[in-house]
Amino acid sequence: MEESRVALLGVVVENADSVEKLNELLHQYKDYIIGRMGLPYRQRGCNIISIVLDAPSDAISALSGKVGMLPGVTCKAIYSKLPNG
């Protein structure tokens, strides 16, 4: 079993049509999600979401890649320097 890592996914949603698929992906990875915070940025017409995970590196990479492939969605993962858990 791979050790888990703590990571932050930064997500910017510019296409509201991708929100349903984004929520489906997050639901698939719900066991790894510690918390999430979403901020609507109405002046710029986008939403900014922070998602904190404690998961194996491959799960974090897979989720980040799937989210980033959604139309009008940008996603980046930041991994902590905490010892693997």
Phi and psi restraints in degrees (value plus and minus 20) as a CYANA .aco file:
   2 GLU   PHI     -94.3   -54.3
   2 GLU   PSI     122.0   162.0
   3 GLU   PHI     -91.3   -51.3
   3 GLU   PSI     132.3   172.3
   4 SER   PHI    -111.3   -71.3
   4 SER   PSI     138.9   178.9
   5 ARG   PHI    -147.2  -107.2
   5 ARG   PSI     133.0   173.0
   6 VAL   PHI    -116.0   -76.0
   6 VAL   PSI     112.3   152.3
   7 ALA   PHI    -165.6  -125.6
   7 ALA   PSI     139.4   179.4
   8 LEU   PHI    -140.1  -100.1
   8 LEU   PSI     106.7   146.7
   9 LEU   PHI    -119.8   -79.8
   9 LEU   PSI     105.3   145.3
  10 GLY   PHI    -120.7   -80.7
  10 GLY   PSI     103.8   143.8
  11 VAL   PHI    -146.4  -106.4
  11 VAL   PSI     110.8   150.8
  12 VAL   PHI    -137.6   -97.6
  12 VAL   PSI     101.5   141.5
  13 VAL   PHI    -127.9   -87.9
  13 VAL   PSI      94.7   134.7
  14 GLU   PHI    -125.9   -85.9
  14 GLU   PSI     -31.4     8.6
  15 ASN   PHI    -139.5   -99.5
  15 ASN   PSI      86.0   126.0
  16 ALA   PHI     -80.6   -40.6
  16 ALA   PSI     -43.0    -3.0
  17 ASP   PHI     -87.2   -47.2
  17 ASP   PSI     -36.1     3.9
  18 SER   PHI    -111.4   -71.4
  18 SER   PSI     -24.8    15.2
  19 VAL   PHI     -83.6   -43.6
  19 VAL   PSI     -62.5   -22.5
  20 GLU   PHI     -82.0   -42.0
  20 GLU   PSI     -65.8   -25.8
  21 LYS   PHI     -85.9   -45.9
  21 LYS   PSI     -57.9   -17.9
  22 LEU   PHI     -80.1   -40.1
  22 LEU   PSI     -66.7   -26.7
  23 ASN   PHI     -83.3   -43.3
  23 ASN   PSI     -55.7   -15.7
  24 GLU   PHI     -82.8   -42.8
  24 GLU   PSI     -63.3   -23.3
  25 LEU   PHI     -83.9   -43.9
  25 LEU   PSI     -64.2   -24.2
  26 LEU   PHI     -82.8   -42.8
  26 LEU   PSI     -56.4   -16.4
  27 HIS   PHI     -83.6   -43.6
  27 HIS   PSI     -58.0   -18.0
  28 GLN   PHI     -82.9   -42.9
  28 GLN   PSI     -49.1    -9.1
  29 TYR   PHI    -126.7   -86.7
  29 TYR   PSI       0.0    40.0
  30 LYS   PHI     -79.0   -39.0
  30 LYS   PSI     -50.1   -10.1
  31 ASP   PHI     -88.0   -48.0
  31 ASP   PSI     -39.4     0.6
  32 TYR   PHI    -117.4   -77.4
  32 TYR   PSI     -35.0     5.0
  33 ILE   PHI    -102.2   -62.2
  33 ILE   PSI     102.3   142.3
  34 ILE   PHI    -102.8   -62.8
  34 ILE   PSI     -61.9   -21.9
  35 GLY   PHI    -192.1  -152.1
  35 GLY   PSI     145.3   185.3
  36 ARG   PHI    -167.9  -127.9
  36 ARG   PSI     131.6   171.6
  37 MET   PHI    -158.2  -118.2
  37 MET   PSI     110.2   150.2
  38 GLY   PHI    -138.9   -98.9
  38 GLY   PSI     118.1   158.1
  39 LEU   PHI    -146.2  -106.2
  39 LEU   PSI      99.1   139.1
  40 PRO   PHI     -96.6   -56.6
  40 PRO   PSI     111.5   151.5
  41 TYR   PHI    -133.9   -93.9
  41 TYR   PSI      60.8   100.8
  42 ARG   PHI     -81.3   -41.3
  42 ARG   PSI     -56.1   -16.1
  43 GLN   PHI     -81.7   -41.7
  43 GLN   PSI     -48.8    -8.8
  44 ARG   PHI    -127.2   -87.2
  44 ARG   PSI     -22.1    17.9
  45 GLY   PHI      48.5    88.5
  45 GLY   PSI      15.5    55.5
  46 CYS   PHI    -161.7  -121.7
  46 CYS   PSI     152.0   192.0
  47 ASN   PHI    -144.9  -104.9
  47 ASN   PSI     121.0   161.0
  48 ILE   PHI    -137.3   -97.3
  48 ILE   PSI     106.9   146.9
  49 ILE   PHI    -145.8  -105.8
  49 ILE   PSI     113.3   153.3
  50 SER   PHI    -130.4   -90.4
  50 SER   PSI     109.4   149.4
  51 ILE   PHI    -146.3  -106.3
  51 ILE   PSI     103.1   143.1
  52 VAL   PHI    -121.2   -81.2
  52 VAL   PSI     109.4   149.4
  53 LEU   PHI    -144.8  -104.8
  53 LEU   PSI     131.2   171.2
  54 ASP   PHI    -147.9  -107.9
  54 ASP   PSI      81.3   121.3
  55 ALA   PHI    -174.3  -134.3
  55 ALA   PSI     143.8   183.8
  56 PRO   PHI     -81.2   -41.2
  56 PRO   PSI     128.7   168.7
  57 SER   PHI     -75.6   -35.6
  57 SER   PSI     -58.2   -18.2
  58 ASP   PHI     -87.5   -47.5
  58 ASP   PSI     -52.8   -12.8
  59 ALA   PHI     -89.8   -49.8
  59 ALA   PSI     -60.1   -20.1
  60 ILE   PHI     -83.6   -43.6
  60 ILE   PSI     -66.4   -26.4
  61 SER   PHI     -82.7   -42.7
  61 SER   PSI     -61.7   -21.7
  62 ALA   PHI     -83.7   -43.7
  62 ALA   PSI     -66.4   -26.4
  63 LEU   PHI     -83.2   -43.2
  63 LEU   PSI     -65.9   -25.9
  64 SER   PHI     -78.8   -38.8
  64 SER   PSI     -63.4   -23.4
  65 GLY   PHI     -85.2   -45.2
  65 GLY   PSI     -63.9   -23.9
  66 LYS   PHI     -84.7   -44.7
  66 LYS   PSI     -62.4   -22.4
  67 VAL   PHI     -85.4   -45.4
  67 VAL   PSI     -63.7   -23.7
  68 GLY   PHI     -85.5   -45.5
  68 GLY   PSI     -39.5     0.5
  69 MET   PHI    -105.5   -65.5
  69 MET   PSI     -29.1    10.9
  70 LEU   PHI     -88.5   -48.5
  70 LEU   PSI     122.2   162.2
  71 PRO   PHI     -81.3   -41.3
  71 PRO   PSI     108.7   148.7
  72 GLY   PHI      54.0    94.0
  72 GLY   PSI       0.3    40.3
  73 VAL   PHI    -146.4  -106.4
  73 VAL   PSI     112.6   152.6
  74 THR   PHI    -134.9   -94.9
  74 THR   PSI     119.0   159.0
  75 CYS   PHI    -163.1  -123.1
  75 CYS   PSI     115.4   155.4
  76 LYS   PHI    -153.9  -113.9
  76 LYS   PSI     122.6   162.6
  77 ALA   PHI    -126.9   -86.9
  77 ALA   PSI     118.1   158.1
  78 ILE   PHI    -140.7  -100.7
  78 ILE   PSI     102.3   142.3
  79 TYR   PHI    -116.7   -76.7
  79 TYR   PSI     120.7   160.7
  80 SER   PHI     -94.7   -54.7
  80 SER   PSI     143.3   183.3
  81 LYS   PHI    -118.3   -78.3
  81 LYS   PSI      -8.4    31.6
  82 LEU   PHI     -81.7   -41.7
  82 LEU   PSI     129.1   169.1
  83 PRO   PHI     -77.8   -37.8
  83 PRO   PSI     124.7   164.7
  84 ASN   PHI     -79.3   -39.3
  84 ASN   PSI     124.9   164.9
